Amino acid sequence: MSAIELDGAGIQRALAGCGLQLRDVDGLLCATAQSRTSACRWPNISDLAAFIDTTILCGSSFMFHVAHAQAALQLGLCQVAVIAYGSTSARSAAVRPRRR
C-alpha cells in the first residue's frame, strides 16, 4: 500500500471505531513525506473537507495537528476532524538488512 492508501485505511478504521462515516468528516490534518500535495486526496476527502492542514514539522507534526484541529473545531471551521499519517518508510526500514 502507498502512504496515501495507508492514510485512507487508517481514517476508515478510526471512523468505524467512532461510529462515523467519511461523509461526516469536514476537517482533515495529515502529513506524509511521500506526497505532501496529494496526501489529502484519498478517498476524495478534499471535496468534503472545509478545513485541511498538511503541516510537516518532522516528528512533531502531529502535536501541531492536535492543536490546529482543536483551534479549527473551536472556531467552527469544521465539526469533525481526523488526523492521519501513512508512511511506508518505517516499514521499509524494519525489513532492511543490516550492513556490517
Secondary structure by P-SEA (a helix, b strand, c coil): ccaaaaaaaaaaaaaaaaccccccccbbbbcccccccccccccccccccccccccccccaaaaaaaaaaaaaaaaccccbbbbbbbbaaaaaaaaccccc
